[in-house]
Amino acid sequence: MSDEGFAARCLARAAGSAVLATQAEGQPFASLVTPACSPGFEPLLLLSSLSEHTRQLRAEPRCALLVTGPAEGANPQTAPRLTLTGIAAEVPAAEATALKARWLAKHPYAALYADFGDFALWRITPGGALLVGGFARAVRIRQADLRPDPAAVAAIEGAAESIIEHMNSDHAAAVAAIGAGLLGGPTGPWRMVGVDTDGADFGLGEVVRRLAWAQSASSAEAVRVGLIEAARAGRAGQVGAKI
């Protein structure tokens, strides 16, 4: 597991939107989509069967996804960005409920239409990626280095429900400090809505902010330490501090 892989995952997991590249008979096509990521780092997309890109994926599942972060200044080329290539497929019904809940935690506004009959959850299985950390800083990442450690994924996913419940029930003030004080969101009753090897998600109504760990977490204890540090920084008003 590489530092570049961790940086790539943090960038993708934080993204609220992305550009999806598909093709039809060799003609490239680009669409705006709203991704989330599975615990094991597979991008998730809620797609309508009426959309051009969905019809193209059914015919040719090979695709690419571009996500970007904020630029360092006026030049957009200073923005970190990740181009991920892979194979898209509709998520089977047996897996869709849990993964759809994860997607909705990232995009709560979509609850208004997520259950419409023409929408379905899709998953991209990554094949590799190109990470550009800023101007003239590019590195290719292999699939093996892009994915988080499976044992760590299983450990944190197994504890995720209890971690989230514990934080929201017993540490509401700490959660609010993270959402507003550290992540720069508005003041209010923030809730923790997701956690994984690379960070955690916090929501207030339709506002969702991402907290990234300083390094990939391998256990529930590592998550606990990260949350304690985040709450401390949030109470101190250290907006954007690295946790």
C-alpha positions as CSV (number, residue, x, y, z in Angstrom):
1,M,0.0,0.0,0.0
2,S,1.6,3.2,-1.2
3,D,1.5,6.9,0.0
4,E,0.2,7.7,-3.5
5,G,-2.6,5.2,-3.2
6,F,-3.7,6.7,0.1
7,A,-3.5,10.2,-1.4
8,A,-5.6,9.1,-4.4
9,R,-8.2,7.5,-2.1
10,C,-8.5,10.6,0.1
11,L,-9.0,12.8,-3.0
12,A,-11.7,10.5,-4.5
13,R,-13.5,9.9,-1.2
14,A,-13.8,13.7,-0.6
15,A,-15.2,14.4,-4.1
16,G,-18.8,15.5,-4.3
17,S,-18.8,15.4,-8.1
18,A,-16.7,14.0,-10.9
19,V,-16.5,13.7,-14.6
20,L,-17.4,10.2,-16.1
21,A,-15.9,9.3,-19.4
22,T,-17.7,6.7,-21.5
23,Q,-17.8,5.9,-25.2
24,A,-20.2,4.9,-28.0
25,E,-18.8,3.2,-31.1
26,G,-15.4,4.9,-30.4
27,Q,-16.9,8.4,-29.8
28,P,-15.8,9.7,-26.4
29,F,-18.5,11.2,-24.1
30,A,-18.2,13.0,-20.8
31,S,-20.9,13.4,-18.0
32,L,-21.1,15.1,-14.6
33,V,-21.8,12.5,-11.9
34,T,-21.9,12.4,-8.1
35,P,-19.7,9.6,-6.7
36,A,-19.2,8.0,-3.3
37,C,-16.9,5.1,-2.5
38,S,-17.3,1.7,-1.1
39,P,-15.3,0.7,2.0
40,G,-12.9,-1.2,-0.3
41,F,-12.6,1.8,-2.6
42,E,-14.9,1.1,-5.5
43,P,-16.5,4.3,-6.8
44,L,-20.3,4.2,-6.6
45,L,-22.6,6.1,-8.9
46,L,-26.4,6.4,-8.8
47,L,-27.3,6.4,-12.5
48,S,-30.6,6.8,-14.4
49,S,-31.3,4.3,-17.2
50,L,-32.6,7.3,-19.2
51,S,-29.1,8.8,-19.3
52,E,-26.8,8.6,-22.3
53,H,-23.8,7.5,-20.2
54,T,-25.8,4.7,-18.6
55,R,-26.8,3.3,-22.0
56,Q,-23.2,3.6,-23.1
57,L,-21.9,1.7,-20.0
58,R,-24.3,-1.1,-20.7
59,A,-22.8,-1.5,-24.2
60,E,-19.1,-0.8,-23.2
61,P,-18.4,-1.0,-19.4
62,R,-14.8,0.4,-19.7
63,C,-14.8,3.9,-18.4
64,A,-12.8,6.6,-16.6
65,L,-13.6,8.9,-13.7
66,L,-11.9,12.3,-13.1
67,V,-12.1,13.9,-9.6
68,T,-10.4,17.2,-8.6
69,G,-9.5,19.0,-5.5
70,P,-9.2,22.7,-4.8
71,A,-6.5,24.6,-6.7
72,E,-3.6,26.3,-4.8
73,G,-4.3,29.6,-6.5
74,A,-5.7,31.1,-9.6
75,N,-4.2,28.5,-11.9
76,P,-6.5,25.5,-12.2
77,Q,-3.5,23.3,-13.1
78,T,-2.4,23.5,-9.5
79,A,-5.4,21.5,-8.4
80,P,-4.8,17.9,-7.3
81,R,-6.7,15.5,-9.6
82,L,-7.2,11.8,-10.1
83,T,-8.1,9.9,-13.3
84,L,-9.3,6.4,-12.4
85,T,-9.9,3.8,-15.1
86,G,-12.0,0.7,-14.6
87,I,-15.0,-1.5,-15.4
88,A,-18.5,-0.3,-14.5
89,A,-21.4,-2.7,-13.6
90,E,-24.7,-2.4,-11.9
91,V,-24.6,-3.5,-8.3
92,P,-26.5,-6.7,-7.7
93,A,-29.6,-6.5,-5.6
94,A,-28.1,-8.4,-2.7
95,E,-25.4,-5.7,-2.2
96,A,-27.3,-2.7,-3.3
97,T,-29.1,-1.8,-0.1
98,A,-26.0,-1.3,2.1
99,L,-24.0,0.4,-0.7
100,K,-26.9,2.7,-1.6
101,A,-27.2,3.8,2.0
102,R,-23.5,4.6,1.9
103,W,-24.0,6.6,-1.3
104,L,-26.9,8.5,0.2
105,A,-24.9,9.4,3.3
106,K,-22.6,11.2,0.9
107,H,-25.4,12.8,-1.1
108,P,-28.4,13.2,1.3
109,Y,-30.2,15.6,-1.1
110,A,-30.7,12.7,-3.6
111,A,-33.2,11.0,-1.2
112,L,-35.8,12.9,-3.2
113,Y,-35.2,10.8,-6.3
114,A,-33.0,7.9,-5.3
115,D,-35.9,5.4,-5.3
116,F,-37.3,6.3,-8.7
117,G,-37.6,3.3,-10.9
118,D,-35.2,4.4,-13.5
119,F,-32.3,4.8,-11.0
120,A,-29.8,2.1,-10.1
121,L,-26.5,1.9,-8.2
122,W,-23.4,1.2,-10.3
123,R,-19.9,0.3,-9.2
124,I,-16.6,0.9,-10.9
125,T,-13.9,-1.7,-10.3
126,P,-10.7,0.2,-10.5
127,G,-7.9,-1.0,-12.9
128,G,-5.4,1.8,-12.2
129,A,-5.1,5.5,-11.8
130,L,-3.1,8.6,-12.6
131,L,-2.6,11.0,-9.7
132,V,-1.6,14.6,-10.5
133,G,-0.7,16.3,-7.2
134,G,-0.5,19.7,-8.8
135,F,1.4,21.4,-11.6
136,A,3.9,19.0,-13.2
137,R,3.5,16.4,-10.4
138,A,2.1,13.1,-11.9
139,V,2.4,9.5,-10.8
140,R,0.7,6.3,-12.1
141,I,-0.8,4.0,-9.5
142,R,-1.3,0.3,-10.0
143,Q,-4.5,-1.4,-8.9
144,A,-2.7,-3.2,-6.0
145,D,-1.4,0.1,-4.6
146,L,-4.7,1.9,-5.1
147,R,-6.8,-0.4,-2.9
148,P,-6.7,-0.2,0.9
149,D,-5.6,-3.2,2.9
150,P,-8.4,-5.8,2.9
151,A,-7.9,-6.7,6.6
152,A,-8.1,-3.1,7.6
153,V,-11.2,-2.6,5.5
154,A,-12.9,-5.6,7.2
155,A,-11.8,-4.5,10.7
156,I,-13.2,-0.9,10.3
157,E,-16.3,-1.9,8.4
158,G,-17.1,-4.4,11.2
159,A,-16.9,-1.7,13.8
160,A,-18.4,1.2,11.7
161,E,-22.0,1.0,12.9
162,S,-21.0,1.0,16.6
163,I,-18.4,3.8,16.1
164,I,-21.0,6.0,14.3
165,E,-23.7,5.3,16.9
166,H,-21.3,5.9,19.8
167,M,-20.1,9.2,18.4
168,N,-23.5,10.5,17.7
169,S,-25.1,9.3,20.9
170,D,-22.3,9.9,23.4
171,H,-20.1,12.6,21.8
172,A,-22.4,14.9,20.0
173,A,-20.4,18.0,21.1
174,A,-17.2,16.5,19.7
175,V,-18.9,15.7,16.4
176,A,-20.2,19.3,16.2
177,A,-16.7,20.6,16.9
178,I,-15.3,18.5,14.1
179,G,-18.0,19.6,11.6
180,A,-17.9,23.3,12.3
181,G,-14.5,23.9,14.0
182,L,-12.3,21.6,12.0
183,L,-14.1,21.1,8.7
184,G,-15.3,24.7,8.4
185,G,-19.0,23.9,8.2
186,P,-21.9,25.9,9.7
187,T,-22.7,25.6,13.4
188,G,-25.4,23.0,14.2
189,P,-26.2,19.5,15.3
190,W,-23.6,17.6,13.1
191,R,-23.7,13.9,12.9
192,M,-21.1,11.3,11.9
193,V,-22.5,9.5,8.8
194,G,-19.6,7.3,7.6
195,V,-16.2,6.0,8.4
196,D,-13.5,4.0,6.6
197,T,-9.8,3.3,6.4
198,D,-9.1,6.8,5.0
199,G,-11.3,9.1,7.0
200,A,-14.9,9.8,8.1
201,D,-17.9,11.8,6.8
202,F,-19.9,14.3,8.8
203,G,-23.3,15.7,7.9
204,L,-25.6,18.6,8.8
205,G,-28.8,18.4,6.8
206,E,-27.7,18.3,3.2
207,V,-24.2,19.5,4.0
208,V,-21.5,16.8,4.1
209,R,-17.9,17.3,4.9
210,R,-15.0,14.8,4.8
211,L,-12.3,14.3,7.4
212,A,-9.2,12.6,6.1
213,W,-6.8,10.7,8.5
214,A,-3.1,11.6,8.4
215,Q,-2.5,8.0,7.3
216,S,-4.6,5.0,6.4
217,A,-6.2,3.5,9.6
218,S,-5.9,-0.2,10.2
219,S,-8.2,-0.7,13.2
220,A,-11.1,0.7,15.2
221,E,-8.6,1.9,17.7
222,A,-6.8,3.9,15.0
223,V,-10.1,5.5,14.1
224,R,-10.8,6.3,17.8
225,V,-7.4,8.1,18.0
226,G,-8.1,10.0,14.8
227,L,-11.5,11.2,16.1
228,I,-10.0,12.3,19.4
229,E,-7.4,14.4,17.6
230,A,-10.0,15.8,15.2
231,A,-12.3,16.8,18.1
232,R,-9.4,18.5,19.9
233,A,-8.5,20.4,16.8
234,G,-12.1,21.4,16.2
235,R,-12.6,22.7,19.7
236,A,-9.4,24.8,19.2
237,G,-10.8,26.2,15.9
238,Q,-8.0,24.7,13.8
239,V,-10.0,24.7,10.5
240,G,-8.4,22.4,8.0
241,A,-5.8,20.9,10.4
242,K,-4.3,17.6,9.2
243,I,-5.5,14.8,11.4
